[in-house]
Structures are given as structure tokens and as C-alpha cells.
């Protein structure tokens, strides 16, 4: 993992964005915290939470934490908060 060290980031339940986006991790009925509100973080949150055609559709609850006043905006209306 890169970036600022966060206590606990080495724990078993912490995964990298690439693991989610490449399908190596598939959360099911999980509460997930995504750190950062950039484009990759929003893509990960959308993949984890998204209903419909997403193979990871599994009733997950996702929270995004961003240190800036606002996160990346998206053109996809179902995820307007990103």
C-alpha cells in the first residue's frame, strides 16, 4: 500500500482498490469504508455498492471518507454523491 500510513492498514480485512476492481475481493453483506474521494475511490465504492448489472451486487453498505470539502463528481446519476 502507498500513501500516508494509517494505523491498522495491514490488517486482514483491509484490501487495495485493485483487488476490488479486478474481482479478487467480493464483499457480500459488508460494511465497507473507502478512504479517499477521488475517481478510483468512487469507482471502488460504486463497484461494491452498485445494484443491477454488477456481479458484486450483495447488499453492501459503503461509506466514503475524504479530507477535502467535496469528492469527485460523476456523470452517473445513481451515484450522485461521488
C-alpha positions in Angstrom: 0.0 0.0 0.0 1.2 3.5 -0.7 0.4 7.0 0.7 0.2 8.1 4.3 0.5 5.3 6.8 -2.8 4.6 8.5 -2.9 2.5 11.7 -4.4 -0.9 11.0 -3.9 -0.8 7.2 -2.0 -4.0 7.5 -5.0 -5.9 9.0 -6.6 -8.9 7.2 -9.9 -7.1 6.3 -8.1 -4.2 4.5 -7.9 -4.5 0.8 -6.5 -2.5 -2.1 -8.6 -0.8 -4.7 -7.1 -3.0 -7.5 -8.2 -6.1 -5.6 -11.8 -4.9 -5.7 -11.8 -3.6 -9.3 -10.1 -6.8 -10.7 -12.6 -9.1 -8.9 -10.1 -10.7 -6.4 -12.2 -9.4 -3.5 -16.0 -9.6 -3.5 -17.6 -8.2 -0.4 -21.0 -9.7 0.5 -23.4 -8.1 3.0 -20.5 -6.0 4.2 -20.0 -2.5 5.8 -17.2 -1.0 3.7 -15.1 2.2 4.4 -13.5 3.7 1.3 -10.7 6.1 2.2 -10.4 9.0 -0.3 -12.9 10.6 -2.7 -11.0 10.6 -5.9 -12.0 8.8 -9.1 -10.6 5.4 -8.1 -12.2 5.6 -4.7 -15.6 6.4 -6.2 -15.2 3.6 -8.8 -14.5 1.2 -6.0 -17.4 2.4 -3.9 -19.7 2.1 -6.9 -18.5 -1.4 -7.7 -19.1 -2.5 -4.1 -22.4 -0.8 -3.5 -23.9 -0.9 -7.0 -27.1 -2.7 -7.7 -28.1 -4.1 -11.1 -25.6 -5.5 -13.6 -22.7 -5.5 -11.1 -21.6 -9.1 -10.2 -20.7 -7.8 -6.7 -24.4 -6.8 -6.1 -24.6 -8.0 -2.5 -26.4 -5.5 -0.3 -23.2 -3.8 0.9 -23.1 -0.5 2.8 -20.4 1.8 1.7 -19.0 5.0 3.3 -16.5 7.3 1.6 -14.2 9.4 3.8 -12.5 12.3 2.1 -10.3 15.0 3.7 -11.2 17.6 1.0 -14.6 19.5 1.1 -16.0 17.5 -1.7 -15.3 14.3 -3.6 -15.0 13.7 -7.3 -18.2 14.3 -9.2 -19.5 11.7 -11.6 -21.9 11.8 -14.5 -23.7 8.7 -13.3 -26.9 9.9 -11.7 -27.3 6.8 -9.4 -24.1 7.7 -7.6 -24.6 11.5 -7.5 -22.8 11.7 -4.1 -19.4 10.8 -5.7 
